[in-house]
Structures are given as C-alpha cells and as structure tokens.
C-alpha cells in the first residue's frame, strides 16, 4: 500500500475579507500525480502554495510527510527541502550561472560539499537536457531552457514531492513541449507531483487523477480517464467544453 504523503483537512484561507480556499480536503499518496485545473482565481495556486507554507492557511490541517504545518512548525525549512516547487516565472538568480543557481540551496541549506553539489547539479541538468548550458547565465537561455533549469534546480534538493504552478504559462507555444517532456520524464521516474496547469494533453498523459476547482472549492476529483470522459458536475462540463 502506498503511504499518504500530503493531507489537507478542511483547509480554509482568507486574503483579508476574501475567502480564497473553502473547506479543502485533499489526500495525495506517494508517487501519485495530481493535476489541478480550473478557471483563473479559483484558488489553485494558493492551494499548492499552502503545501510548502509560501502561504499560511488560517483554518484546518495540512500534514506533509508526517509534519503538520502551523505557526509552531519549527522545521519549515526541512519540509521545504522535501517539497520542490517550479513557478510560472523562472525565479532564477540572473547574476549566477545555471550551475550556481542549482548548487546554491544544496550547499547552503543541506550543507552539501561544493564538489558533490556540482556533480548532482550536472546530473539533473543532463536529465532535463541542458547540461551544455550549465556555465551560461539565465539571460542567455530561452524561456523553455530557463524553466528546465528551474526544474533541475528544484530537483537538486532531492525532494520527495514536486509542486508546479502553471509552469508553462509564461512560455511561447514552441517551448511548452520541451518543459512538459521534462515533467513527463520526472513523472515516469515515480515523483509525487501536484501540477496546476491548463495543459490537458499533459494531464491525460501523466495524471492519475484530476482535481477541478472553482471559487475556492474542489468541485470534482476523479481518475483522469473518467474526468475527461464523464465529468459529473455541470461546472466541470462547462470548463472542459471551453478548454478542449
């Protein structure tokens, strides 16, 4: 039996008076791939940002790999080290080479010796097929290459879970495929993944389950094949008719 690695129980979050997450219940098992979709402003990004405490929830429980996230969480850095994240914008340090971007966190956070960190970084850059760009600076790379560098950087921390927040939305269409291909390979290698995306082709290929959100709530969750072939909720049907 696979273990539950992420539990969200009755999670609520407000930005001022605006409630952005409403009674979210979501369990994710080890090695499971979940795609979260829904219209803009439905709370998708906030949901995954709460999982590594980039956003704080005000009510309910979030347990990641056995650690509950709360104000009292002392080992937040430890949890973040286990949860990699790739954002819409690549968030690479422009003044550092791609290699240095990848080794920074392992050296500083995990106290990995520099030589070992560089070897690991080169392995990850090779996996995403940009090892030849290691000595370049982010500004010298295409958007697709920068996003793959951001993915390699996250993987250098050897996380147990990877979160993706619309990782292809800032890319030109011809660059989207190279990033999605790198993510497909990661999924096939058995990584636990939660991906916020509108790329339904990717969802069909990779996701075990699809979660549809609207107005801060999980409206529908189903096995991928069932989700696309037979959506139950009227809101889901409308969304899919517009996006497919």
DRENDO-1510 file (C-alpha; in Angstrom, 1 decimal, always signed):
<recs>
REC; n; res; u; v; w
REC; 1; UNK; +0.0; +0.0; +0.0 .
REC; 2; UNK; +1.3; +3.5; -0.8 .
REC; 3; UNK; +1.5; +6.0; +2.0 .
REC; 4; UNK; -0.4; +9.2; +2.2 .
REC; 5; UNK; +2.3; +11.9; +1.9 .
REC; 6; UNK; +0.0; +15.1; +1.8 .
REC; 7; UNK; -3.2; +15.5; +3.8 .
REC; 8; UNK; -5.3; +18.6; +3.6 .
REC; 9; UNK; -8.3; +18.5; +6.0 .
REC; 10; UNK; -11.0; +21.2; +6.0 .
REC; 11; UNK; -8.4; +23.9; +4.9 .
REC; 12; UNK; -9.6; +27.5; +4.7 .
REC; 13; UNK; -7.7; +30.6; +3.8 .
REC; 14; UNK; -8.6; +34.2; +3.5 .
REC; 15; UNK; -6.9; +37.2; +2.0 .
REC; 16; UNK; -8.5; +40.0; +4.1 .
REC; 17; UNK; -12.2; +39.5; +3.8 .
REC; 18; UNK; -11.9; +37.4; +0.6 .
REC; 19; UNK; -12.0; +33.6; +1.2 .
REC; 20; UNK; -9.7; +32.0; -1.3 .
REC; 21; UNK; -9.9; +28.4; -0.1 .
REC; 22; UNK; -13.1; +26.9; +1.3 .
REC; 23; UNK; -13.0; +23.6; +3.3 .
REC; 24; UNK; -10.4; +21.9; +1.1 .
REC; 25; UNK; -10.0; +18.1; +1.7 .
REC; 26; UNK; -7.3; +16.5; -0.4 .
REC; 27; UNK; -5.1; +13.4; +0.2 .
REC; 28; UNK; -2.2; +12.7; -2.1 .
REC; 29; UNK; -0.3; +9.4; -1.9 .
REC; 30; UNK; +3.4; +8.8; -2.6 .
REC; 31; UNK; +4.2; +8.7; -6.3 .
REC; 32; UNK; +0.7; +9.9; -7.2 .
REC; 33; UNK; +0.4; +12.6; -10.0 .
REC; 34; UNK; -2.4; +15.0; -9.5 .
REC; 35; UNK; -3.3; +17.8; -12.0 .
REC; 36; UNK; -5.3; +20.7; -10.6 .
REC; 37; UNK; -7.3; +22.7; -13.1 .
REC; 38; UNK; -10.0; +25.4; -13.0 .
REC; 39; UNK; -10.7; +29.0; -14.1 .
REC; 40; UNK; -8.5; +31.9; -13.1 .
REC; 41; UNK; -9.0; +32.9; -9.5 .
REC; 42; UNK; -10.3; +29.6; -8.4 .
REC; 43; UNK; -7.7; +29.1; -5.7 .
REC; 44; UNK; -5.4; +26.6; -7.5 .
REC; 45; UNK; -2.1; +28.4; -6.9 .
REC; 46; UNK; -3.0; +29.3; -3.4 .
REC; 47; UNK; -3.8; +25.6; -2.7 .
REC; 48; UNK; -0.3; +24.4; -3.7 .
REC; 49; UNK; +1.5; +27.4; -2.1 .
REC; 50; UNK; -0.1; +26.4; +1.2 .
REC; 51; UNK; +1.5; +22.9; +0.9 .
REC; 52; UNK; +5.1; +24.4; +1.3 .
REC; 53; UNK; +3.9; +27.2; +3.5 .
REC; 54; UNK; +4.6; +30.0; +1.0 .
REC; 55; UNK; +1.0; +30.9; +2.0 .
REC; 56; UNK; -0.3; +30.3; +5.5 .
REC; 57; UNK; -3.8; +28.8; +5.9 .
REC; 58; UNK; -5.9; +30.1; +8.8 .
REC; 59; UNK; -8.1; +27.1; +9.5 .
REC; 60; UNK; -7.9; +23.3; +9.0 .
REC; 61; UNK; -4.9; +20.9; +8.9 .
REC; 62; UNK; -2.1; +20.4; +6.4 .
REC; 63; UNK; +0.2; +17.5; +7.0 .
REC; 64; UNK; +3.2; +17.0; +4.7 .
REC; 65; UNK; +5.2; +13.8; +5.1 .
REC; 66; UNK; +4.1; +13.4; +8.7 .
REC; 67; UNK; +4.7; +17.1; +9.7 .
REC; 68; UNK; +1.8; +19.3; +10.4 .
REC; 69; UNK; +2.2; +22.9; +9.0 .
REC; 70; UNK; +1.3; +25.6; +11.6 .
REC; 71; UNK; +2.7; +28.7; +13.1 .
REC; 72; UNK; +4.6; +26.4; +15.5 .
REC; 73; UNK; +6.3; +24.5; +12.7 .
REC; 74; UNK; +10.0; +24.7; +13.6 .
REC; 75; UNK; +11.2; +22.5; +10.8 .
REC; 76; UNK; +9.6; +24.5; +8.0 .
REC; 77; UNK; +13.0; +24.6; +6.1 .
REC; 78; UNK; +13.1; +20.8; +6.4 .
REC; 79; UNK; +9.7; +20.5; +4.9 .
REC; 80; UNK; +10.5; +22.9; +2.1 .
REC; 81; UNK; +13.7; +20.9; +1.4 .
REC; 82; UNK; +11.4; +17.9; +0.8 .
REC; 83; UNK; +8.9; +19.9; -1.4 .
REC; 84; UNK; +10.3; +21.3; -4.6 .
REC; 85; UNK; +8.4; +24.0; -6.5 .
REC; 86; UNK; +8.5; +25.3; -10.0 .
REC; 87; UNK; +6.7; +28.7; -10.6 .
REC; 88; UNK; +5.3; +30.4; -13.7 .
REC; 89; UNK; +8.2; +32.8; -13.7 .
REC; 90; UNK; +11.6; +31.0; -13.5 .
REC; 91; UNK; +12.9; +32.9; -10.5 .
REC; 92; UNK; +16.5; +32.1; -11.4 .
REC; 93; UNK; +19.2; +34.5; -10.0 .
REC; 94; UNK; +20.2; +36.5; -13.1 .
REC; 95; UNK; +23.8; +37.1; -11.7 .
REC; 96; UNK; +24.6; +33.4; -11.2 .
REC; 97; UNK; +25.4; +30.8; -13.8 .
REC; 98; UNK; +22.8; +28.0; -14.2 .
REC; 99; UNK; +25.2; +25.6; -12.4 .
REC; 100; UNK; +25.5; +28.1; -9.4 .
REC; 101; UNK; +21.7; +28.6; -9.4 .
REC; 102; UNK; +21.4; +24.8; -9.0 .
REC; 103; UNK; +24.1; +24.3; -6.3 .
REC; 104; UNK; +23.1; +27.3; -4.1 .
REC; 105; UNK; +20.4; +25.7; -2.0 .
REC; 106; UNK; +22.1; +22.2; -1.5 .
REC; 107; UNK; +25.3; +24.0; -0.3 .
REC; 108; UNK; +23.6; +26.5; +2.0 .
REC; 109; UNK; +20.5; +24.6; +3.2 .
REC; 110; UNK; +21.7; +21.0; +3.1 .
REC; 111; UNK; +25.4; +21.7; +3.7 .
REC; 112; UNK; +26.3; +19.6; +0.7 .
REC; 113; UNK; +30.0; +19.9; -0.2 .
REC; 114; UNK; +30.5; +22.1; -3.3 .
REC; 115; UNK; +32.0; +19.3; -5.5 .
REC; 116; UNK; +29.2; +16.9; -4.7 .
REC; 117; UNK; +26.6; +19.6; -5.2 .
REC; 118; UNK; +28.1; +20.4; -8.6 .
REC; 119; UNK; +28.0; +16.7; -9.6 .
REC; 120; UNK; +24.4; +16.4; -8.6 .
REC; 121; UNK; +23.5; +19.6; -10.4 .
REC; 122; UNK; +25.1; +18.3; -13.6 .
REC; 123; UNK; +23.2; +15.1; -13.3 .
REC; 124; UNK; +19.9; +17.0; -13.0 .
REC; 125; UNK; +20.8; +19.4; -15.9 .
REC; 126; UNK; +21.5; +16.3; -18.0 .
REC; 127; UNK; +18.1; +14.9; -17.2 .
REC; 128; UNK; +16.4; +18.0; -18.4 .
REC; 129; UNK; +18.7; +18.1; -21.4 .
REC; 130; UNK; +20.5; +21.4; -20.8 .
REC; 131; UNK; +23.8; +20.2; -19.3 .
REC; 132; UNK; +25.6; +22.1; -22.1 .
REC; 133; UNK; +24.1; +25.4; -20.8 .
REC; 134; UNK; +25.5; +25.0; -17.2 .
REC; 135; UNK; +28.0; +27.8; -17.4 .
REC; 136; UNK; +25.7; +30.3; -19.0 .
REC; 137; UNK; +23.6; +32.9; -17.2 .
REC; 138; UNK; +19.8; +32.8; -17.2 .
REC; 139; UNK; +19.5; +35.8; -19.6 .
REC; 140; UNK; +21.4; +33.8; -22.3 .
REC; 141; UNK; +18.8; +31.0; -22.3 .
REC; 142; UNK; +15.4; +30.7; -23.9 .
REC; 143; UNK; +12.3; +30.6; -21.8 .
REC; 144; UNK; +12.0; +26.9; -22.1 .
REC; 145; UNK; +15.6; +26.3; -21.2 .
REC; 146; UNK; +15.2; +28.6; -18.1 .
REC; 147; UNK; +12.1; +26.7; -17.0 .
REC; 148; UNK; +14.0; +23.4; -17.3 .
REC; 149; UNK; +16.9; +25.0; -15.3 .
REC; 150; UNK; +14.4; +25.9; -12.6 .
REC; 151; UNK; +13.1; +22.3; -12.6 .
REC; 152; UNK; +16.7; +21.0; -12.3 .
REC; 153; UNK; +17.4; +23.4; -9.5 .
REC; 154; UNK; +14.3; +22.1; -7.6 .
REC; 155; UNK; +15.4; +18.5; -8.1 .
REC; 156; UNK; +18.9; +19.3; -6.8 .
REC; 157; UNK; +17.4; +19.4; -3.3 .
REC; 158; UNK; +16.3; +15.7; -3.9 .
REC; 159; UNK; +12.7; +16.5; -2.9 .
REC; 160; UNK; +10.0; +13.8; -2.2 .
REC; 161; UNK; +7.3; +16.0; -3.7 .
REC; 162; UNK; +7.2; +18.4; -6.6 .
REC; 163; UNK; +4.7; +21.2; -7.0 .
REC; 164; UNK; +4.2; +23.0; -10.3 .
REC; 165; UNK; +2.3; +26.3; -10.5 .
REC; 166; UNK; +1.4; +26.8; -14.2 .
REC; 167; UNK; +5.0; +26.1; -15.3 .
REC; 168; UNK; +4.3; +26.6; -19.0 .
REC; 169; UNK; +2.0; +29.7; -18.9 .
REC; 170; UNK; +4.9; +32.2; -19.4 .
REC; 171; UNK; +6.3; +30.3; -22.4 .
REC; 172; UNK; +6.0; +30.6; -26.1 .
REC; 173; UNK; +4.0; +27.7; -27.6 .
REC; 174; UNK; +7.0; +26.0; -29.2 .
REC; 175; UNK; +8.8; +26.0; -25.8 .
REC; 176; UNK; +6.0; +24.4; -23.9 .
REC; 177; UNK; +6.6; +20.9; -25.2 .
REC; 178; UNK; +10.3; +20.8; -24.0 .
REC; 179; UNK; +9.2; +21.7; -20.4 .
REC; 180; UNK; +6.3; +19.2; -20.5 .
REC; 181; UNK; +8.6; +16.5; -21.8 .
REC; 182; UNK; +10.9; +17.0; -18.8 .
REC; 183; UNK; +7.9; +16.8; -16.5 .
REC; 184; UNK; +6.7; +13.6; -18.1 .
REC; 185; UNK; +10.1; +12.0; -17.6 .
REC; 186; UNK; +10.0; +13.1; -13.9 .
REC; 187; UNK; +6.5; +11.6; -13.5 .
REC; 188; UNK; +7.7; +8.3; -15.1 .
REC; 189; UNK; +10.6; +8.2; -12.6 .
REC; 190; UNK; +8.0; +8.0; -9.8 .
REC; 191; UNK; +8.0; +11.5; -8.4 .
REC; 192; UNK; +4.9; +12.6; -6.3 .
REC; 193; UNK; +3.6; +15.6; -8.3 .
REC; 194; UNK; +0.8; +18.2; -8.0 .
REC; 195; UNK; +0.6; +20.3; -11.1 .
REC; 196; UNK; -1.6; +23.3; -11.6 .
REC; 197; UNK; -1.9; +23.6; -15.4 .
REC; 198; UNK; -4.3; +24.2; -18.4 .
REC; 199; UNK; -2.3; +21.7; -20.4 .
REC; 200; UNK; -4.9; +19.0; -20.7 .
REC; 201; UNK; -2.8; +16.8; -23.0 .
REC; 202; UNK; -0.2; +16.6; -20.3 .
REC; 203; UNK; -3.0; +15.8; -17.7 .
REC; 204; UNK; -4.3; +12.9; -19.9 .
REC; 205; UNK; -0.8; +11.5; -20.3 .
REC; 206; UNK; +0.6; +11.8; -16.8 .
REC; 207; UNK; -2.1; +12.4; -14.2 .
REC; 208; UNK; -3.5; +9.6; -12.0 .
REC; 209; UNK; -6.3; +12.0; -11.0 .
REC; 210; UNK; -7.6; +15.4; -12.0 .
REC; 211; UNK; -9.0; +17.9; -9.4 .
REC; 212; UNK; -11.2; +20.7; -10.7 .
REC; 213; UNK; -11.5; +23.8; -8.6 .
REC; 214; UNK; -13.9; +26.7; -8.8 .
REC; 215; UNK; -14.5; +29.7; -6.4 .
REC; 216; UNK; -12.1; +28.3; -3.8 .
REC; 217; UNK; -13.6; +24.8; -3.6 .
REC; 218; UNK; -12.8; +21.4; -5.0 .
REC; 219; UNK; -15.8; +20.8; -7.2 .
REC; 220; UNK; -14.8; +17.5; -8.7 .
REC; 221; UNK; -12.0; +14.9; -8.3 .
REC; 222; UNK; -11.8; +11.8; -10.5 .
REC; 223; UNK; -9.5; +9.3; -12.1 .
REC; 224; UNK; -8.1; +11.0; -15.3 .
REC; 225; UNK; -9.9; +8.9; -17.8 .
REC; 226; UNK; -13.2; +9.3; -16.0 .
REC; 227; UNK; -12.7; +13.0; -15.5 .
REC; 228; UNK; -12.4; +13.7; -19.3 .
REC; 229; UNK; -14.9; +11.0; -20.5 .
REC; 230; UNK; -17.6; +11.5; -17.9 .
REC; 231; UNK; -17.4; +14.7; -15.8 .
REC; 232; UNK; -20.2; +14.8; -13.2 .
REC; 233; UNK; -20.5; +18.4; -12.3 .
REC; 234; UNK; -22.1; +21.0; -14.6 .
REC; 235; UNK; -19.3; +23.5; -13.9 .
REC; 236; UNK; -16.7; +20.9; -14.8 .
REC; 237; UNK; -18.5; +20.1; -18.1 .
REC; 238; UNK; -18.6; +23.8; -19.0 .
REC; 239; UNK; -14.9; +24.3; -18.2 .
REC; 240; UNK; -13.9; +21.3; -20.3 .
REC; 241; UNK; -16.1; +22.3; -23.2 .
REC; 242; UNK; -14.3; +25.7; -23.3 .
REC; 243; UNK; -10.8; +24.4; -22.9 .
REC; 244; UNK; -10.8; +21.2; -25.0 .
</recs>
